[in-house]
Amino acid sequence: MTATTIRINTETKALISDRKNHPRESLEDVIKRMIAVYDADRHLNDDELKAVERGMQDVRAGRTIFGADLRKKLGL
């Protein structure tokens, strides 16, 4: 395996580090996981993209409810 050095600012490094699943996870593993999630999200079909947009519209319009409030409303 060859290695390379990249230059990122301190804030970006902190953002990546904050996404570690465990303290000893390497930054490379975090970046690979983030890329995998990004790639998976890029493959949403049209119906899924429309559903996400409707959800975002609901959030912007305040048509959301916290999980705790929903459980209380449903008596759970």
C-alpha positions as CSV (number, residue, x, y, z in Angstrom):
1,M,0.0,0.0,0.0
2,T,1.3,3.4,-0.9
3,A,0.6,6.4,1.3
4,T,0.2,10.0,0.5
5,T,-0.2,13.2,2.6
6,I,-3.0,15.6,2.1
7,R,-3.4,19.1,3.6
8,I,-6.7,19.8,5.3
9,N,-7.5,22.5,7.8
10,T,-7.9,21.8,11.5
11,E,-11.7,22.3,11.4
12,T,-12.1,19.7,8.7
13,K,-9.9,17.2,10.5
14,A,-12.0,17.7,13.6
15,L,-15.2,17.1,11.6
16,I,-13.8,13.8,10.3
17,S,-12.5,12.8,13.7
18,D,-16.0,13.5,15.3
19,R,-17.4,10.8,13.0
20,K,-15.3,8.0,14.3
21,N,-17.2,4.9,15.4
22,H,-14.6,4.2,18.1
23,P,-11.6,6.1,19.3
24,R,-9.1,3.9,17.5
25,E,-10.7,4.0,14.1
26,S,-8.4,5.5,11.6
27,L,-9.2,8.7,9.7
28,E,-8.8,6.7,6.5
29,D,-11.5,4.3,7.6
30,V,-13.8,7.2,8.5
31,I,-13.2,8.7,5.1
32,K,-13.9,5.4,3.3
33,R,-17.1,5.0,5.3
34,M,-18.2,8.5,4.4
35,I,-17.5,7.9,0.7
36,A,-19.6,4.6,0.9
37,V,-22.5,6.5,2.4
38,Y,-22.2,9.2,-0.2
39,D,-22.1,6.7,-3.0
40,A,-25.2,4.9,-1.6
41,D,-27.1,8.2,-1.4
42,R,-26.3,9.1,-5.0
43,H,-28.2,6.0,-6.2
44,L,-31.6,7.0,-4.9
45,N,-34.4,6.4,-7.4
46,D,-36.8,9.2,-8.4
47,D,-39.5,8.1,-5.9
48,E,-37.0,8.1,-3.1
49,L,-35.7,11.6,-4.1
50,K,-39.2,12.9,-4.1
51,A,-39.9,11.4,-0.7
52,V,-36.8,13.1,0.7
53,E,-37.8,16.4,-0.8
54,R,-41.3,16.1,0.7
55,G,-39.7,15.4,4.1
56,M,-37.4,18.4,3.8
57,Q,-40.5,20.5,2.9
58,D,-42.2,19.2,6.0
59,V,-39.2,20.1,8.2
60,R,-39.0,23.6,6.7
61,A,-42.8,24.1,7.2
62,G,-42.7,22.9,10.9
63,R,-44.7,19.8,10.1
64,T,-42.6,17.5,12.3
65,I,-43.0,15.9,15.8
66,F,-40.3,14.8,18.2
67,G,-40.1,11.0,18.8
68,A,-40.8,11.5,22.5
69,D,-43.9,13.6,21.8
70,L,-45.1,11.0,19.3
71,R,-44.7,8.2,21.8
72,K,-46.6,10.2,24.4
73,K,-49.4,10.9,21.9
74,L,-49.6,7.2,21.0
75,G,-49.4,6.2,24.7
76,L,-46.2,4.3,24.3
